[in-house]
């Protein structure tokens, strides 16, 4: 069991690995083959990930923060990119993100085809206090 609020408030108690420059990754579960569940921690404002290809469906849950990808600005949502898709992540605001996907492929971006991202779940409305 993983407490996402704990990840946000106590990141130093987790074991982090370098994923890309200024992005740390913690594996919460490895699956068979290349599948995994991981948490990415963007450690600088305006961080990002270069253009990459997904051979399998990518499911992303934004725990805290925002990013911009091929679709739009993403904030507090769940979204899916289908097999054969690809995107570039830009303008992260130093957020945590939980992702289940085959590892991104940075070498075969020529395989990215036209696609429509699968519907996302919008952020919940903010209630006045």
C-alpha positions as CSV (number, residue, x, y, z in Angstrom):
1,X,0.0,0.0,0.0
2,X,1.3,3.4,-0.9
3,X,0.1,6.6,0.7
4,X,0.4,9.3,-1.9
5,X,0.2,12.1,0.6
6,X,3.1,10.6,2.4
7,X,5.1,10.5,-0.8
8,X,4.4,14.3,-1.2
9,X,5.2,15.2,2.4
10,X,8.0,12.8,3.1
11,X,9.9,12.1,-0.1
12,X,13.2,11.5,1.6
13,X,12.1,8.3,3.1
14,X,11.7,6.6,-0.3
15,X,14.5,5.2,-2.4
16,X,14.8,7.4,-5.5
17,X,16.8,6.7,-8.7
18,X,17.8,9.0,-11.5
19,X,15.3,8.7,-14.4
20,X,16.3,11.8,-16.5
21,X,18.1,15.0,-15.6
22,X,16.1,16.7,-12.7
23,X,13.7,13.8,-12.5
24,X,13.9,11.1,-9.9
25,X,11.9,7.8,-10.0
26,X,10.8,5.4,-7.3
27,X,9.6,1.9,-8.3
28,X,6.6,0.9,-6.2
29,X,6.1,-2.4,-8.2
30,X,7.8,-4.1,-11.1
31,X,5.7,-6.2,-13.3
32,X,6.6,-8.9,-15.8
33,X,8.7,-7.8,-18.7
34,X,9.1,-4.0,-19.0
35,X,5.8,-3.1,-17.3
36,X,6.0,-1.2,-14.0
37,X,4.3,1.2,-11.7
38,X,6.5,4.1,-10.7
39,X,6.5,7.5,-9.2
40,X,8.3,10.3,-10.9
41,X,9.5,13.4,-9.0
42,X,10.2,16.5,-11.0
43,X,12.8,18.2,-8.8
44,X,13.0,21.5,-10.6
45,X,10.4,24.0,-11.8
46,X,9.8,23.7,-15.6
47,X,11.3,20.2,-15.8
48,X,10.4,17.9,-18.7
49,X,10.9,14.7,-20.6
50,X,12.0,14.7,-24.3
51,X,9.8,13.3,-27.1
52,X,9.3,9.6,-26.6
53,X,7.2,6.7,-28.0
54,X,4.9,4.4,-26.0
55,X,4.5,0.8,-27.4
56,X,1.8,0.1,-24.7
57,X,-0.9,2.1,-23.1
58,X,0.4,4.8,-20.7
59,X,-1.8,5.6,-17.7
60,X,-0.9,8.7,-15.7
61,X,-2.2,10.0,-12.4
62,X,-1.1,13.5,-11.5
63,X,-0.7,13.5,-7.7
64,X,0.4,17.1,-7.2
65,X,1.4,19.8,-9.7
66,X,1.0,20.3,-13.4
67,X,2.6,19.5,-16.7
68,X,2.0,20.3,-20.4
69,X,2.2,17.4,-22.9
70,X,1.0,17.1,-26.5
71,X,-2.6,17.5,-25.4
72,X,-2.8,20.3,-22.9
73,X,-1.9,21.6,-19.5
74,X,-2.6,18.7,-17.1
75,X,-3.5,19.2,-13.4
76,X,-5.0,16.8,-10.9
77,X,-6.3,14.3,-13.4
78,X,-5.9,10.8,-14.7
79,X,-5.2,10.3,-18.4
80,X,-4.2,7.6,-20.9
81,X,-2.1,7.6,-24.0
82,X,-2.8,4.6,-26.3
83,X,-0.2,2.2,-27.8
84,X,1.6,3.8,-30.7
85,X,1.4,7.3,-29.2
86,X,4.1,9.6,-28.1
87,X,4.5,12.9,-26.5
88,X,6.9,15.4,-24.9
89,X,6.4,16.6,-21.3
90,X,7.3,20.3,-20.7
91,X,6.7,22.9,-18.0
92,X,6.3,20.7,-15.0
93,X,5.9,22.5,-11.8
94,X,7.9,20.2,-9.6
95,X,5.2,17.6,-9.2
96,X,4.9,14.0,-8.3
97,X,3.3,11.7,-10.8
98,X,2.2,8.0,-10.7
99,X,2.6,6.2,-14.0
100,X,1.9,2.7,-15.2
101,X,3.5,2.1,-18.6
102,X,6.2,0.3,-20.5
103,X,9.3,2.4,-20.3
104,X,9.3,5.3,-22.7
105,X,11.3,4.8,-25.9
106,X,13.4,7.8,-26.8
107,X,15.1,6.1,-29.8
108,X,12.0,5.2,-31.9
109,X,10.1,8.5,-32.0
110,X,9.6,7.9,-35.7
111,X,7.0,5.3,-34.8
112,X,4.7,7.8,-33.2
113,X,1.4,7.9,-35.2
114,X,-1.5,10.2,-35.2
115,X,-3.7,9.5,-32.2
116,X,-6.4,10.9,-30.0
117,X,-5.7,10.5,-26.3
118,X,-8.2,8.4,-24.5
119,X,-10.6,10.4,-22.4
120,X,-9.2,11.8,-19.2
121,X,-10.9,12.3,-15.9
122,X,-11.0,16.0,-15.1
123,X,-10.0,17.4,-11.8
124,X,-12.6,17.6,-9.1
125,X,-14.3,20.9,-8.5
126,X,-12.8,23.0,-5.8
127,X,-15.4,23.7,-3.1
128,X,-15.3,27.1,-1.3
129,X,-14.2,26.9,2.3
